[in-house]
Amino acid sequence: MLQRPIAGIETSAIGLGTWAIGGWMWGGTDDDNAVAAIQASIDHGVTLIDTAPIYGFGHSETVVGKAIAGRRDAVYLATKCGLVSGTDKGEEAFHSTATTIDAEGDVIVHRYLGPESITQEVEGSLQRLQTDHIDLLQTHWQEATTPIEDTMAALEKLRDQGKIRAIGACNVLPEHMERYRAAGTLDSIQEQYSMLKRDREADDLPICIDGGIAFLAYSPLVLGLLTGKITPDRTYGEGDLRSKQKRFEADNVAKVLAMLDQFKPFAQEMGLTMGQLVIAWTLHQPGVSHVLVGARNAQQAIENVGGAVELSPEIVNQMTAILERHRPNIT
Ligand SMILES: NC(=O)c1ccc[n+]([C@@H]2O[C@H](COP(=O)([O-])OP(=O)(O)OC[C@H]3O[C@@H](n4cnc5c(N)ncnc54)[C@H](OP(=O)(O)O)[C@@H]3O)[C@@H](O)[C@H]2O)c1
């Protein structure tokens, strides 16, 4: 498995994302399949696992903790903070009816990065993950009520205490990065980045390259769309966010499949599935150090690991040219 560093520690360039494993927003989950996906990933060379307290309101972290029990040292554990329920501080983010997982009924979630809240959240994560330290703690979404300097001071204190080893931020703008970096050491950022979402590339990636900051691309398969396995007639379970997204409407899916059709000769030449080819293309973009790929079961997890392959510059360039021709027609 290709290795790339985060804060000087080598981790697998392909990380397992465990949002869907929490069930919430993904129409439920199957814990046995989720544990199998995590364990198969580790068996096949994945060391980086990304989770968050909000994924299934603790459920994803609990399942990750269970799956890695006895193998903690084989894993670089990344989790997050800053999306919290049960507070009126920060900024209201969304309402959720989390009746299927740990929380019950109507839950109001706030973006809040106050020091006392982060410290409390970390204790919960450590317990659910069954560990004494988090390798990478990332602020999940940014909010304006807490100065970034205060948030960073709390994170650096947790690092000094050994509870966390590295500090990251998700969903940031360059000005956020600047403030994090002025107040401490920012080791990584995590952003939505895929063939269909490259709008921040020119802003973010040069800063990461210059500053030695790892860039963790999330949703690189666009929630499965770029595997080519989602057809226009696909239906989704109740509560699956894809059922409400324009991207997953039949006519858009057909356009995506038409683009992926043009990638098929490259997939055949390289002996890759479409998802693997897309993951490989993403890992070849300058500045993208890691991709976080979600998987529901062992089969998907094992397939996705196969995306850590080298592509020739010709293949990467030809894919990019095809992508740019199709992109204006795709949502
Ligand atoms: N920081 C943030 O704000 C943020 C936001 C979003 C995500 N993330 C992180 O990034 C991770 C990855 O992103 P993501 O989960 O949103 O999307 P993704 O990786 O683009 O897509 C994952 C989904 O695609 C389908 N899939 C994956 N591998 C497949 C395969 N080999 N064959 C067929 N289908 C396959 C599965 O869904 P089905 O089987 O149901 O089709 C899976 O749940 C998340 O899990 C999370 O850790 C972070």
Ligand as a Chemical Component Dictionary entry (heavy atoms), coordinates in Angstrom:
data_LIG
# 
_chem_comp.id                   LIG 
_chem_comp.type                 NON-POLYMER 
_chem_comp.pdbx_formal_charge   0 
_chem_comp.three_letter_code    LIG 
# 
loop_
_chem_comp_atom.comp_id 
_chem_comp_atom.atom_id 
_chem_comp_atom.alt_atom_id 
_chem_comp_atom.type_symbol 
_chem_comp_atom.charge 
_chem_comp_atom.model_Cartn_x 
_chem_comp_atom.model_Cartn_y 
_chem_comp_atom.model_Cartn_z 
_chem_comp_atom.pdbx_ordinal 
LIG N1  N1  N 0  -15.121 16.052 7.047  1  
LIG C1  C1  C 0  -16.309 15.986 6.505  2  
LIG O1  O1  O 0  -17.122 16.928 6.601  3  
LIG C2  C2  C 0  -16.684 14.748 5.750  4  
LIG C3  C3  C 0  -17.848 14.725 4.956  5  
LIG C4  C4  C 0  -18.124 13.577 4.239  6  
LIG C5  C5  C 0  -17.281 12.470 4.328  7  
LIG N2  N2  N 1  -16.186 12.508 5.137  8  
LIG C6  C6  C 0  -15.281 11.327 5.292  9  
LIG O2  O2  O 0  -14.918 10.814 4.027  10 
LIG C7  C7  C 0  -15.309 9.443  3.955  11 
LIG C8  C8  C 0  -15.597 9.024  2.518  12 
LIG O3  O3  O 0  -16.629 9.781  1.950  13 
LIG P1  P1  P 0  -18.104 9.222  1.755  14 
LIG O4  O4  O 0  -18.316 8.020  2.593  15 
LIG O5  O5  O -1 -18.965 10.402 1.936  16 
LIG O6  O6  O 0  -18.201 8.884  0.204  17 
LIG P2  P2  P 0  -17.422 7.996  -0.840 18 
LIG O7  O7  O 0  -16.205 7.412  -0.270 19 
LIG O8  O8  O 0  -17.320 8.830  -2.057 20 
LIG O9  O9  O 0  -18.511 6.858  -1.123 21 
LIG C9  C9  C 0  -18.734 5.835  -0.201 22 
LIG C10 C10 C 0  -19.940 4.993  -0.612 23 
LIG O10 O10 O 0  -19.799 4.508  -1.947 24 
LIG C11 C11 C 0  -20.263 3.175  -2.034 25 
LIG N3  N3  N 0  -19.075 2.370  -2.371 26 
LIG C12 C12 C 0  -17.822 2.455  -1.825 27 
LIG N4  N4  N 0  -17.008 1.544  -2.378 28 
LIG C13 C13 C 0  -17.720 0.895  -3.279 29 
LIG C14 C14 C 0  -17.420 -0.166 -4.177 30 
LIG N5  N5  N 0  -16.202 -0.677 -4.234 31 
LIG N6  N6  N 0  -18.412 -0.625 -4.993 32 
LIG C15 C15 C 0  -19.654 -0.078 -4.951 33 
LIG N7  N7  N 0  -20.001 0.931  -4.127 34 
LIG C16 C16 C 0  -19.046 1.405  -3.290 35 
LIG C17 C17 C 0  -20.817 2.795  -0.672 36 
LIG O11 O11 O 0  -22.199 3.127  -0.591 37 
LIG P3  P3  P 0  -23.404 2.097  -1.021 38 
LIG O12 O12 O 0  -22.893 0.715  -0.906 39 
LIG O13 O13 O 0  -24.495 2.438  -0.078 40 
LIG O14 O14 O 0  -23.750 2.491  -2.435 41 
LIG C18 C18 C 0  -20.043 3.746  0.239  42 
LIG O15 O15 O 0  -20.697 4.016  1.444  43 
LIG C19 C19 C 0  -16.495 9.366  4.920  44 
LIG O16 O16 O 0  -16.821 8.044  5.278  45 
LIG C20 C20 C 0  -15.966 10.205 6.053  46 
LIG O17 O17 O 0  -15.022 9.475  6.816  47 
LIG C21 C21 C 0  -15.876 13.627 5.829  48 
# 
loop_
_chem_comp_bond.comp_id 
_chem_comp_bond.atom_id_1 
_chem_comp_bond.atom_id_2 
_chem_comp_bond.value_order 
_chem_comp_bond.pdbx_ordinal 
LIG N1  C1  SING 1  
LIG C1  O1  DOUB 2  
LIG C1  C2  SING 3  
LIG C2  C3  SING 4  
LIG C2  C21 DOUB 5  
LIG C3  C4  DOUB 6  
LIG C4  C5  SING 7  
LIG C5  N2  DOUB 8  
LIG N2  C6  SING 9  
LIG N2  C21 SING 10 
LIG C6  O2  SING 11 
LIG C6  C20 SING 12 
LIG O2  C7  SING 13 
LIG C7  C8  SING 14 
LIG C7  C19 SING 15 
LIG C8  O3  SING 16 
LIG O3  P1  SING 17 
LIG P1  O4  DOUB 18 
LIG P1  O5  SING 19 
LIG P1  O6  SING 20 
LIG O6  P2  SING 21 
LIG P2  O7  DOUB 22 
LIG P2  O8  SING 23 
LIG P2  O9  SING 24 
LIG O9  C9  SING 25 
LIG C9  C10 SING 26 
LIG C10 O10 SING 27 
LIG C10 C18 SING 28 
LIG O10 C11 SING 29 
LIG C11 N3  SING 30 
LIG C11 C17 SING 31 
LIG N3  C12 SING 32 
LIG N3  C16 SING 33 
LIG C12 N4  DOUB 34 
LIG N4  C13 SING 35 
LIG C13 C14 SING 36 
LIG C13 C16 DOUB 37 
LIG C14 N5  SING 38 
LIG C14 N6  DOUB 39 
LIG N6  C15 SING 40 
LIG C15 N7  DOUB 41 
LIG N7  C16 SING 42 
LIG C17 O11 SING 43 
LIG C17 C18 SING 44 
LIG O11 P3  SING 45 
LIG P3  O12 DOUB 46 
LIG P3  O13 SING 47 
LIG P3  O14 SING 48 
LIG C18 O15 SING 49 
LIG C19 O16 SING 50 
LIG C19 C20 SING 51 
LIG C20 O17 SING 52 
# 
